[in-house]
Every structure is written in structure tokens, then in C-alpha cells.
Amino acid sequence: MSMQNASLGRWAVAACFFVNGFMVGSWAPQIPLVVSRFGLSETALGLLILVFGSGAVAVMPLCGYLIGHLGSRAVLRVAAVVCALSFAGLALAAEVWQMVAALVFFGAFLGAMDISMNANAVVVERGLRRAVMSSSHGFWSLGGFAGAGVGGLIVERFGHMAHAGLVVAFAFLIVVAALPYLIVEEKPAKAHAAGLRRGLPRNPLVYVTGVIALFCMLPEGAVLDWAALYLRQEMGAGIAGASLAYTAFSGTMALMRFAGDGLRNRLGAVRTLRWSGIVATVGMLGAGLAPSPLAATLAFALAGLGIANMVPIVFSAAGNQPGLSPGAGMSVATTIGYSGMLVAPSLVGFVAERTGFAPIFIAFAVMLAVVLSMANLVRSADTIALQPSG
């Protein structure tokens, strides 16, 4: 593979990350309208969101199998196009059962796109002989920011149908422009695919990597779901002040993801994960112990700086497991990580009713410290220069 092809492939996969984040972000301003269109209770909405996530998790093992046989580019090409088009179903659904079906379909292809674009980013890393995973996730964050921010304005002014049409058109155009430049890995060796033909991969380290991914993703999800409520209910912040917690967290996370590849190329994956884990642990602990909304917001911003590059490094390690194709390792890590993300919001809510949120954020700081102690296990992420590039 030429360096020029790898460079073009790097921007093509970055465009896919942006579109995936954009689709997720565009769903957010549709949610209040779904509630009003179907007269849903909070419980019913929670079940719908669970259905959405379940569609993504259910397809991940199958997607890993397909990537192992067909390569990440072939799967990503189909998943990206269908994902872009499937957003229309959320606006066209006229009955609750149709919305359930549309969410399962949309979630499934979001999940398929997620695994295949992460696996393709691993192939790009091998082709370029340097890290690009963190900045790829930075493009995902940027897409989510754009989708949620612009989407809210469009929905408010033109309604949900026009918004869905514009989202589909915009995402489809970017995908069609990017897909021809995606790079392809060599056909997976029989040894790589055989693990999935026999069943689940036998290498125990890939499952440990999945648990590390889970421990990195749970604190991130907790800040998204609960930080504003924590500041509002337990610290007396106003609505605008409470919303700053996640804004600060996601803002520092996006900025650090774009800087993360340079850090990882300089320090290596293990040292970068260690430093990230220290910063993330201190930030999350500070949020749990904060005496004021301002202190908590600053602590969440610090946690965002630390957590930013933890998931990209773990995903890169999962995609570079010896004896496995990128898709096989990635499917295990993402399935474990996202499965936990599905259960976590309701579990956090249940515990918070009895203890408050502060002890929960302290517990997540302990979880991040565990990741810090396991940093040596992501050493496979440092082998990108030694892997076949395709």
C-alpha cells in the first residue's frame, strides 16, 4: 500500500467517523418530538432508547465475523450508506411499533458502521505506521457536536421531517464522496478468521481489553447522562450552569482527541494511557468531592482531558491482537463496552436515588484507576508499525 493511498484512506475513514457522530447527534433533537408525537412517558422513552442501543450491540458480533471474512472496507461501505438512509425511518414512523422497528434498524447500522470504521482505522494506522485512532474519534465528537447543535435549530424552525431529510442528504453526500478512498486490508488470513468460524476468539487478552474498554466508557456515559442532574439537584446550579458540566467535558475531550495521536506517537500507547488515566482519575475524583458547581465543572473538564484518548487506545489495542483480524478483536471490545453502556444508565439512576451522585463519580474514579493499573495490557496498540498494512 502506498503512503498516498493510506493518507487518502485516513481522511476517508475520518469522514465516516464524522458522519457516524453526526447521525447520533442528529437523533438528540428528534427525541423530544418523538415523545410528543406518540405521547410517551419517561419509562416508555427509556425503553425506546434501550431498543436503539440493543440494535447496535446485537449486530456487533455478526459484523466482526463479516469483517473477518470480507474486510472492513466492504462492510463499512454498506453500513455507512444504509446508516445514512435509515435516519429517514425515524421521521416517517407513524405508529409506535414502526418507531421501534426504525430505531432497531438505525441502531443496528450505526453499530455496524462503528465497528467497521474502527477496524478500518486500525488498517490505516498500519499503512501510515502511526496512530490516527484518537483524531478519528475526535472527528466523531465533532460530528456529534454539529449534529446536535445545528439539528436543534433546524427542527425548531422547519420541523422534524425537513430535519430528517437534510440529515439524510448531508450524510449520504459525505459518505458517497469518502467511500471510494477507503483502504482495504489484505484478505484476512485463515488463521484470523478461523477463531470466529469455531466460535468466539480464544485469546483471553481480547476479552480483558473489552473489559478495559467498558471501564473507560462507563464514566464517559455517566457524565453524559447524569452530570447536569448532579449539579442541578445536589449543588443547586441553574439550568444553564448545570448544562456546562457536559459541555466542558465534551469540549476538552474533543480537543484532546485531536492532540492524542501526536502524544501517542511520541510516548507510546502504554505511557499515554497511564498519563491519561492519572488525569482522568483526578478529574473524576475531583467532581465527586467538589464543593461547588464551578469546581465540579472544572473537574469534569479535567476528566474529559484524561478520558479522551483512553477508548481510542483500547480500541487500537483490540484491533491489533495477535492472531485476530481487526474486526474480530474490535467486535469483542465494542460489544463488551457498549453492552455495559446499555445497562449503566438505569443502574446509576437506581443507586443515585439511594446514595446521591457524588459517591458514584468517586466510584468511577476508582474504575479509571483500575484502567491505569492495567495499562501494560494495551501494549498491542504499539505494534502498528509491525503489522501487515494490506
C-alpha positions as a Markdown table, in Angstrom:
| # | Residue | x | y | z |
|---|---|---|---|---|
| 1 | Met | 0.0 | 0.0 | 0.0 |
| 2 | Ser | 1.4 | 3.4 | -1.0 |
| 3 | Met | 1.6 | 6.2 | 1.6 |
| 4 | Gln | -0.6 | 8.4 | -0.6 |
| 5 | Asn | -3.4 | 5.8 | -0.6 |
| 6 | Ala | -3.0 | 5.4 | 3.2 |
| 7 | Ser | -3.2 | 9.2 | 3.6 |
| 8 | Leu | -6.4 | 9.4 | 1.5 |
| 9 | Gly | -7.8 | 6.4 | 3.4 |
| 10 | Arg | -7.1 | 8.3 | 6.6 |
| 11 | Trp | -9.3 | 11.2 | 5.6 |
| 12 | Ala | -12.0 | 8.8 | 4.2 |
| 13 | Val | -12.3 | 7.0 | 7.5 |
| 14 | Ala | -12.3 | 10.3 | 9.3 |
| 15 | Ala | -15.3 | 11.3 | 7.2 |
| 16 | Cys | -17.0 | 8.1 | 8.3 |
| 17 | Phe | -16.4 | 8.9 | 11.9 |
| 18 | Phe | -17.8 | 12.4 | 11.4 |
| 19 | Val | -20.9 | 11.0 | 9.8 |
| 20 | Asn | -21.5 | 8.4 | 12.5 |
| 21 | Gly | -21.2 | 11.1 | 15.2 |
| 22 | Phe | -23.3 | 13.4 | 13.2 |
| 23 | Met | -26.1 | 10.8 | 12.9 |
| 24 | Val | -26.0 | 10.2 | 16.7 |
| 25 | Gly | -26.0 | 13.9 | 17.4 |
| 26 | Ser | -28.9 | 14.4 | 15.0 |
| 27 | Trp | -31.0 | 11.9 | 16.8 |
| 28 | Ala | -30.9 | 14.0 | 20.0 |
| 29 | Pro | -33.1 | 16.9 | 18.8 |
| 30 | Gln | -35.6 | 14.4 | 17.5 |
| 31 | Ile | -36.2 | 12.8 | 20.9 |
| 32 | Pro | -38.5 | 15.5 | 22.4 |
| 33 | Leu | -40.6 | 15.4 | 19.2 |
| 34 | Val | -40.9 | 11.6 | 19.4 |
| 35 | Val | -42.2 | 12.0 | 22.9 |
| 36 | Ser | -44.9 | 14.5 | 21.8 |
| 37 | Arg | -45.7 | 12.6 | 18.6 |
| 38 | Phe | -46.5 | 9.4 | 20.4 |
| 39 | Gly | -47.4 | 10.7 | 23.8 |
| 40 | Leu | -44.7 | 8.7 | 25.5 |
| 41 | Ser | -44.0 | 8.5 | 29.2 |
| 42 | Glu | -40.4 | 8.8 | 30.5 |
| 43 | Thr | -40.4 | 5.0 | 31.1 |
| 44 | Ala | -41.5 | 4.3 | 27.5 |
| 45 | Leu | -38.9 | 6.7 | 26.1 |
| 46 | Gly | -36.3 | 4.9 | 28.2 |
| 47 | Leu | -37.3 | 1.6 | 26.7 |
| 48 | Leu | -37.2 | 3.1 | 23.2 |
| 49 | Ile | -33.6 | 4.3 | 23.8 |
| 50 | Leu | -32.8 | 0.9 | 25.2 |
| 51 | Val | -34.1 | -0.7 | 21.9 |
| 52 | Phe | -32.0 | 1.7 | 19.9 |
| 53 | Gly | -28.8 | 0.7 | 21.8 |
| 54 | Ser | -29.8 | -3.0 | 21.7 |
| 55 | Gly | -29.9 | -2.9 | 17.9 |
| 56 | Ala | -26.3 | -1.7 | 17.8 |
| 57 | Val | -25.0 | -4.2 | 20.3 |
| 58 | Ala | -26.9 | -7.2 | 18.7 |
| 59 | Val | -25.2 | -6.6 | 15.3 |
| 60 | Met | -21.6 | -6.2 | 16.6 |
| 61 | Pro | -20.6 | -9.9 | 16.8 |
| 62 | Leu | -22.0 | -10.6 | 13.3 |
| 63 | Cys | -20.2 | -7.5 | 12.0 |
| 64 | Gly | -16.9 | -8.7 | 13.4 |
| 65 | Tyr | -17.5 | -12.1 | 11.6 |
| 66 | Leu | -18.2 | -10.4 | 8.3 |
| 67 | Ile | -15.1 | -8.1 | 8.6 |
| 68 | Gly | -13.0 | -11.2 | 9.3 |
| 69 | His | -14.2 | -12.7 | 6.0 |
| 70 | Leu | -14.8 | -9.7 | 3.7 |
| 71 | Gly | -12.5 | -6.9 | 5.2 |
| 72 | Ser | -13.5 | -3.7 | 6.9 |
| 73 | Arg | -13.9 | -1.7 | 3.8 |
| 74 | Ala | -16.6 | -3.9 | 2.2 |
| 75 | Val | -18.6 | -3.9 | 5.4 |
| 76 | Leu | -18.1 | -0.1 | 6.0 |
| 77 | Arg | -19.3 | 0.7 | 2.5 |
| 78 | Val | -22.6 | -1.0 | 3.0 |
| 79 | Ala | -23.1 | 0.0 | 6.6 |
| 80 | Ala | -22.3 | 3.7 | 6.0 |
| 81 | Val | -24.8 | 4.1 | 3.1 |
| 82 | Val | -27.6 | 2.2 | 4.8 |
| 83 | Cys | -27.0 | 4.1 | 8.1 |
| 84 | Ala | -27.2 | 7.5 | 6.3 |
| 85 | Leu | -30.5 | 6.5 | 4.7 |
| 86 | Ser | -32.0 | 4.8 | 7.7 |
| 87 | Phe | -32.4 | 8.0 | 9.6 |
| 88 | Ala | -35.4 | 8.8 | 7.4 |
| 89 | Gly | -37.3 | 6.0 | 9.1 |
| 90 | Leu | -37.3 | 7.9 | 12.5 |
| 91 | Ala | -39.3 | 10.7 | 10.9 |
| 92 | Leu | -41.6 | 8.6 | 8.7 |
| 93 | Ala | -42.7 | 6.3 | 11.6 |
| 94 | Ala | -46.5 | 6.9 | 12.2 |
| 95 | Glu | -47.0 | 4.2 | 14.9 |
| 96 | Val | -45.0 | 3.3 | 18.0 |
| 97 | Trp | -44.2 | -0.2 | 16.5 |
| 98 | Gln | -42.9 | 1.5 | 13.4 |
| 99 | Met | -40.7 | 3.7 | 15.5 |
| 100 | Val | -39.4 | 0.6 | 17.4 |
| 101 | Ala | -38.5 | -1.0 | 14.1 |
| 102 | Ala | -36.9 | 2.1 | 12.7 |
| 103 | Leu | -34.8 | 2.5 | 15.9 |
| 104 | Val | -33.6 | -1.1 | 15.8 |
| 105 | Phe | -32.7 | -0.7 | 12.1 |
| 106 | Phe | -30.9 | 2.6 | 12.6 |
| 107 | Gly | -29.1 | 1.4 | 15.7 |
| 108 | Ala | -28.0 | -1.8 | 14.0 |
| 109 | Phe | -26.4 | 0.0 | 11.1 |
| 110 | Leu | -24.9 | 2.6 | 13.4 |
| 111 | Gly | -23.3 | -0.3 | 15.3 |
| 112 | Ala | -22.1 | -2.0 | 12.1 |
| 113 | Met | -20.6 | 1.3 | 10.9 |
| 114 | Asp | -19.0 | 1.8 | 14.3 |
| 115 | Ile | -17.1 | -1.5 | 14.3 |
| 116 | Ser | -16.1 | -1.4 | 10.7 |
| 117 | Met | -14.8 | 2.2 | 10.7 |
| 118 | Asn | -12.8 | 1.5 | 13.9 |
| 119 | Ala | -11.4 | -1.7 | 12.2 |
| 120 | Asn | -10.6 | 0.3 | 9.1 |
| 121 | Ala | -8.8 | 3.0 | 11.2 |
| 122 | Val | -6.6 | 0.2 | 12.5 |
| 123 | Val | -5.7 | -0.7 | 8.9 |
| 124 | Val | -4.9 | 3.0 | 8.2 |
| 125 | Glu | -2.6 | 3.0 | 11.3 |
| 126 | Arg | -0.8 | 0.1 | 9.9 |
| 127 | Gly | -0.5 | 1.7 | 6.5 |
| 128 | Leu | 0.8 | 5.0 | 7.8 |
| 129 | Arg | 2.9 | 3.3 | 10.6 |
| 130 | Arg | 1.5 | 5.9 | 13.1 |
| 131 | Ala | -1.5 | 6.4 | 15.3 |
| 132 | Val | -4.7 | 8.0 | 13.9 |
| 133 | Met | -7.3 | 6.5 | 16.2 |
| 134 | Ser | -7.6 | 9.4 | 18.6 |
| 135 | Ser | -8.2 | 12.0 | 16.0 |
| 136 | Ser | -10.6 | 9.7 | 14.2 |
| 137 | His | -12.7 | 9.7 | 17.4 |
| 138 | Gly | -12.2 | 13.5 | 17.6 |
| 139 | Phe | -14.0 | 13.7 | 14.2 |
| 140 | Trp | -16.8 | 11.6 | 15.8 |
| 141 | Ser | -17.1 | 14.1 | 18.6 |
| 142 | Leu | -17.1 | 17.0 | 16.1 |
| 143 | Gly | -19.8 | 15.3 | 14.1 |
| 144 | Gly | -21.9 | 14.8 | 17.3 |
| 145 | Phe | -21.5 | 18.4 | 18.2 |
| 146 | Ala | -22.5 | 19.6 | 14.7 |
| 147 | Gly | -25.5 | 17.2 | 14.5 |
| 148 | Ala | -26.9 | 18.2 | 17.9 |
| 149 | Gly | -26.2 | 21.9 | 17.6 |
| 150 | Val | -27.4 | 22.5 | 14.0 |
| 151 | Gly | -30.2 | 19.9 | 14.3 |
| 152 | Gly | -31.9 | 21.7 | 17.1 |
| 153 | Leu | -32.1 | 24.9 | 15.1 |
| 154 | Ile | -33.4 | 23.1 | 12.0 |
| 155 | Val | -36.0 | 21.1 | 13.9 |
| 156 | Glu | -37.3 | 24.2 | 15.7 |
| 157 | Arg | -37.6 | 26.2 | 12.5 |
| 158 | Phe | -38.6 | 23.6 | 9.9 |
| 159 | Gly | -39.9 | 20.6 | 11.8 |
| 160 | His | -38.8 | 17.0 | 12.2 |
| 161 | Met | -39.5 | 15.8 | 8.6 |
| 162 | Ala | -37.4 | 18.6 | 7.0 |
| 163 | His | -34.6 | 18.0 | 9.5 |
| 164 | Ala | -34.5 | 14.2 | 8.7 |
| 165 | Gly | -34.4 | 14.9 | 5.0 |
| 166 | Leu | -31.5 | 17.3 | 5.4 |
| 167 | Val | -29.6 | 14.9 | 7.7 |
| 168 | Val | -30.0 | 12.1 | 5.2 |
| 169 | Ala | -28.9 | 14.2 | 2.3 |
| 170 | Phe | -25.9 | 15.7 | 4.0 |
| 171 | Ala | -24.7 | 12.3 | 5.5 |
| 172 | Phe | -25.3 | 10.5 | 2.2 |
| 173 | Leu | -23.3 | 13.0 | 0.2 |
| 174 | Ile | -20.3 | 12.8 | 2.6 |
| 175 | Val | -20.4 | 9.0 | 2.6 |
| 176 | Val | -20.6 | 8.7 | -1.2 |
| 177 | Ala | -17.6 | 11.1 | -1.5 |
| 178 | Ala | -15.5 | 9.3 | 1.1 |
| 179 | Leu | -16.1 | 5.6 | 0.3 |
| 180 | Pro | -14.0 | 5.3 | -2.9 |
| 181 | Tyr | -10.9 | 6.3 | -0.9 |
| 182 | Leu | -11.2 | 3.8 | 1.9 |
| 183 | Ile | -8.3 | 1.5 | 2.0 |
| 184 | Val | -8.5 | -2.3 | 2.1 |
| 185 | Glu | -6.5 | -4.7 | 4.1 |
| 186 | Glu | -5.1 | -7.9 | 2.8 |
| 187 | Lys | -7.7 | -10.7 | 2.7 |
| 188 | Pro | -7.8 | -11.9 | 6.3 |
| 189 | Ala | -5.6 | -15.0 | 6.9 |
| 190 | Lys | -7.4 | -18.2 | 7.5 |
| 191 | Ala | -5.9 | -18.3 | 11.0 |
| 192 | His | -7.6 | -14.9 | 11.7 |
| 193 | Ala | -11.0 | -15.9 | 10.5 |
| 194 | Ala | -10.8 | -19.4 | 12.0 |
| 195 | Gly | -11.4 | -18.3 | 15.5 |
| 196 | Leu | -14.8 | -16.9 | 14.6 |
| 197 | Arg | -15.7 | -20.0 | 12.5 |
| 198 | Arg | -15.0 | -22.1 | 15.6 |
| 199 | Gly | -16.9 | -19.7 | 17.8 |
| 200 | Leu | -15.6 | -16.9 | 20.0 |
| 201 | Pro | -11.9 | -15.9 | 19.9 |
| 202 | Arg | -9.8 | -18.0 | 22.2 |
| 203 | Asn | -7.2 | -15.3 | 23.2 |
| 204 | Pro | -8.2 | -14.2 | 26.7 |
| 205 | Leu | -6.5 | -10.9 | 26.3 |
| 206 | Val | -9.1 | -9.7 | 23.8 |
| 207 | Tyr | -11.8 | -10.1 | 26.5 |
| 208 | Val | -9.7 | -8.3 | 29.1 |
| 209 | Thr | -9.3 | -5.5 | 26.5 |
| 210 | Gly | -13.1 | -5.4 | 26.2 |
| 211 | Val | -13.4 | -5.0 | 30.0 |
| 212 | Ile | -10.8 | -2.2 | 29.9 |
| 213 | Ala | -12.9 | -0.5 | 27.2 |
| 214 | Leu | -16.0 | -0.9 | 29.4 |
| 215 | Phe | -14.2 | 0.7 | 32.3 |
| 216 | Cys | -13.3 | 3.6 | 30.1 |
| 217 | Met | -16.7 | 4.0 | 28.5 |
| 218 | Leu | -18.8 | 3.9 | 31.7 |
| 219 | Pro | -17.5 | 7.1 | 33.3 |
| 220 | Glu | -17.9 | 8.9 | 29.9 |
| 221 | Gly | -21.6 | 7.7 | 29.7 |
| 222 | Ala | -22.2 | 8.7 | 33.3 |
| 223 | Val | -21.1 | 12.3 | 32.7 |
| 224 | Leu | -23.3 | 12.5 | 29.6 |
| 225 | Asp | -26.4 | 11.1 | 31.4 |
| 226 | Trp | -26.0 | 12.4 | 34.9 |
| 227 | Ala | -23.6 | 15.3 | 35.3 |
| 228 | Ala | -26.2 | 18.1 | 34.7 |
| 229 | Leu | -28.6 | 16.5 | 37.2 |
| 230 | Tyr | -25.8 | 16.2 | 39.7 |
| 231 | Leu | -25.0 | 19.9 | 39.5 |
| 232 | Arg | -28.7 | 20.8 | 39.5 |
| 233 | Gln | -30.1 | 18.6 | 42.2 |
| 234 | Glu | -27.1 | 18.3 | 44.6 |
| 235 | Met | -25.3 | 21.6 | 44.1 |
| 236 | Gly | -28.1 | 24.0 | 43.3 |
| 237 | Ala | -26.8 | 25.1 | 40.0 |
| 238 | Gly | -29.2 | 26.8 | 37.5 |
| 239 | Ile | -30.2 | 25.0 | 34.3 |
| 240 | Ala | -27.6 | 26.8 | 32.2 |
| 241 | Gly | -24.9 | 26.3 | 34.8 |
| 242 | Ala | -25.7 | 22.6 | 35.1 |
| 243 | Ser | -25.5 | 22.1 | 31.3 |
| 244 | Leu | -22.0 | 23.5 | 31.3 |
| 245 | Ala | -20.7 | 20.3 | 33.0 |
| 246 | Tyr | -21.1 | 18.1 | 30.0 |
| 247 | Thr | -20.2 | 21.0 | 27.6 |
| 248 | Ala | -16.9 | 21.4 | 29.4 |
| 249 | Phe | -16.3 | 17.6 | 29.5 |
| 250 | Ser | -17.1 | 17.1 | 25.8 |
| 251 | Gly | -15.2 | 20.2 | 24.7 |
| 252 | Thr | -11.9 | 19.2 | 26.4 |
| 253 | Met | -12.4 | 15.6 | 25.2 |
| 254 | Ala | -12.7 | 16.7 | 21.5 |
| 255 | Leu | -9.7 | 19.0 | 21.7 |
| 256 | Met | -7.5 | 16.3 | 23.4 |
| 257 | Arg | -8.6 | 13.7 | 20.9 |
| 258 | Phe | -7.1 | 15.8 | 18.1 |
| 259 | Ala | -3.9 | 16.1 | 20.1 |
| 260 | Gly | -3.9 | 12.5 | 21.2 |
| 261 | Asp | -2.3 | 10.9 | 18.1 |
| 262 | Gly | 0.8 | 13.1 | 18.5 |
| 263 | Leu | 1.1 | 12.2 | 22.1 |
| 264 | Arg | 0.7 | 8.5 | 21.4 |
| 265 | Asn | 3.2 | 8.6 | 18.6 |
| 266 | Arg | 5.7 | 10.3 | 20.9 |
| 267 | Leu | 5.0 | 8.4 | 24.2 |
| 268 | Gly | 3.6 | 5.1 | 23.0 |
| 269 | Ala | 0.2 | 3.7 | 23.8 |
| 270 | Val | 1.0 | 2.4 | 27.3 |
| 271 | Arg | 2.6 | 5.6 | 28.7 |
| 272 | Thr | -0.2 | 7.7 | 27.0 |
| 273 | Leu | -2.9 | 5.5 | 28.7 |
| 274 | Arg | -1.1 | 5.8 | 32.0 |
| 275 | Trp | -0.9 | 9.6 | 31.9 |
| 276 | Ser | -4.5 | 9.8 | 30.6 |
| 277 | Gly | -5.6 | 7.5 | 33.4 |
| 278 | Ile | -4.0 | 9.7 | 36.1 |
| 279 | Val | -5.6 | 12.9 | 34.7 |
| 280 | Ala | -9.0 | 11.2 | 34.3 |
| 281 | Thr | -8.9 | 9.7 | 37.8 |
| 282 | Val | -8.0 | 13.0 | 39.4 |
| 283 | Gly | -10.7 | 14.8 | 37.4 |
| 284 | Met | -13.5 | 12.3 | 38.2 |
| 285 | Leu | -12.5 | 12.2 | 41.9 |
| 286 | Gly | -12.5 | 16.0 | 42.0 |
| 287 | Ala | -16.0 | 16.0 | 40.5 |
| 288 | Gly | -17.3 | 13.7 | 43.2 |
| 289 | Leu | -15.6 | 15.7 | 46.0 |
| 290 | Ala | -16.3 | 19.2 | 44.5 |
| 291 | Pro | -17.7 | 21.8 | 47.0 |
| 292 | Ser | -19.4 | 24.0 | 44.3 |
| 293 | Pro | -20.8 | 23.8 | 40.7 |
| 294 | Leu | -17.8 | 25.7 | 39.3 |
| 295 | Ala | -15.3 | 23.3 | 40.9 |
| 296 | Ala | -17.3 | 20.3 | 39.6 |
| 297 | Thr | -17.4 | 21.7 | 36.1 |
| 298 | Leu | -13.7 | 22.3 | 36.1 |
| 299 | Ala | -13.1 | 18.8 | 37.4 |
| 300 | Phe | -15.3 | 17.3 | 34.7 |
| 301 | Ala | -13.3 | 19.3 | 32.1 |
| 302 | Leu | -10.1 | 17.7 | 33.6 |
| 303 | Ala | -11.7 | 14.3 | 33.4 |
| 304 | Gly | -12.6 | 14.9 | 29.7 |
| 305 | Leu | -8.9 | 15.7 | 29.0 |
| 306 | Gly | -7.9 | 12.3 | 30.5 |
| 307 | Ile | -10.7 | 10.1 | 29.2 |
| 308 | Ala | -10.4 | 11.5 | 25.7 |
| 309 | Asn | -7.7 | 9.1 | 24.4 |
| 310 | Met | -8.4 | 6.1 | 26.6 |
| 311 | Val | -11.1 | 4.5 | 24.4 |
| 312 | Pro | -9.2 | 5.1 | 21.1 |
| 313 | Ile | -6.1 | 3.5 | 22.6 |
| 314 | Val | -8.0 | 0.5 | 23.9 |
| 315 | Phe | -9.8 | 0.1 | 20.5 |
| 316 | Ser | -6.5 | 0.2 | 18.7 |
| 317 | Ala | -5.1 | -2.4 | 21.1 |
| 318 | Ala | -8.2 | -4.6 | 20.4 |
| 319 | Gly | -7.8 | -4.3 | 16.7 |
| 320 | Asn | -4.1 | -5.3 | 16.8 |
| 321 | Gln | -4.5 | -8.5 | 18.9 |
| 322 | Pro | -2.1 | -11.3 | 17.6 |
| 323 | Gly | -3.9 | -13.9 | 15.5 |
| 324 | Leu | -7.1 | -11.9 | 15.0 |
| 325 | Ser | -8.3 | -9.7 | 12.2 |
| 326 | Pro | -9.0 | -6.1 | 13.3 |
| 327 | Gly | -12.7 | -6.7 | 13.0 |
| 328 | Ala | -12.7 | -9.8 | 15.3 |
| 329 | Gly | -10.8 | -8.0 | 18.1 |
| 330 | Met | -12.8 | -4.9 | 17.6 |
| 331 | Ser | -16.2 | -6.7 | 17.8 |
| 332 | Val | -15.3 | -8.3 | 21.2 |
| 333 | Ala | -14.1 | -5.0 | 22.7 |
| 334 | Thr | -17.0 | -2.9 | 21.4 |
| 335 | Thr | -19.7 | -5.5 | 22.3 |
| 336 | Ile | -18.5 | -5.7 | 25.9 |
| 337 | Gly | -18.1 | -1.9 | 26.1 |
| 338 | Tyr | -21.4 | -1.0 | 24.6 |
| 339 | Ser | -23.3 | -3.7 | 26.4 |
| 340 | Gly | -22.2 | -2.2 | 29.7 |
| 341 | Met | -23.2 | 1.3 | 28.4 |
| 342 | Leu | -26.8 | 0.0 | 27.9 |
| 343 | Val | -27.2 | -1.3 | 31.4 |
| 344 | Ala | -25.3 | 1.5 | 33.2 |
| 345 | Pro | -27.7 | 4.5 | 32.9 |
| 346 | Ser | -30.6 | 2.6 | 34.7 |
| 347 | Leu | -28.1 | 1.2 | 37.3 |
| 348 | Val | -26.6 | 4.6 | 38.0 |
| 349 | Gly | -30.1 | 6.0 | 38.4 |
| 350 | Phe | -31.1 | 3.2 | 40.8 |
| 351 | Val | -28.0 | 3.7 | 43.0 |
| 352 | Ala | -28.2 | 7.5 | 42.9 |
| 353 | Glu | -31.7 | 7.6 | 44.4 |
| 354 | Arg | -30.2 | 5.9 | 47.5 |
| 355 | Thr | -26.7 | 7.5 | 47.7 |
| 356 | Gly | -26.7 | 10.6 | 45.6 |
| 357 | Phe | -24.4 | 11.2 | 42.7 |
| 358 | Ala | -21.2 | 12.2 | 44.4 |
| 359 | Pro | -20.3 | 8.6 | 45.6 |
| 360 | Ile | -21.0 | 7.3 | 42.1 |
| 361 | Phe | -18.5 | 9.7 | 40.5 |
| 362 | Ile | -15.9 | 8.7 | 43.2 |
| 363 | Ala | -16.6 | 5.0 | 42.3 |
| 364 | Phe | -16.0 | 5.8 | 38.6 |
| 365 | Ala | -12.7 | 7.5 | 39.6 |
| 366 | Val | -11.7 | 4.1 | 41.2 |
| 367 | Met | -12.7 | 2.4 | 38.0 |
| 368 | Leu | -10.4 | 4.7 | 36.0 |
| 369 | Ala | -7.6 | 4.0 | 38.4 |
| 370 | Val | -8.1 | 0.2 | 37.7 |
| 371 | Val | -7.6 | 1.0 | 34.0 |
| 372 | Leu | -4.4 | 2.9 | 34.9 |
| 373 | Ser | -3.1 | -0.1 | 36.7 |
| 374 | Met | -3.8 | -2.3 | 33.6 |
| 375 | Ala | -2.1 | 0.0 | 31.1 |
| 376 | Asn | 0.5 | -2.7 | 30.2 |
| 377 | Leu | -2.3 | -4.8 | 28.6 |
| 378 | Val | -2.7 | -2.3 | 25.7 |
| 379 | Arg | 0.8 | -2.9 | 24.5 |
| 380 | Ser | -0.5 | -4.4 | 21.3 |
| 381 | Ala | -1.6 | -0.9 | 20.2 |
| 382 | Asp | 2.2 | -0.1 | 19.9 |
| 383 | Thr | 2.6 | -2.8 | 17.3 |
| 384 | Ile | 1.0 | -0.9 | 14.4 |
| 385 | Ala | 4.4 | -0.4 | 12.7 |
| 386 | Leu | 5.0 | -4.2 | 12.8 |
| 387 | Gln | 1.6 | -5.3 | 11.5 |
| 388 | Pro | 0.9 | -6.1 | 7.8 |
| 389 | Ser | -0.7 | -3.0 | 6.3 |
| 390 | Gly | -2.5 | -4.6 | 3.4 |
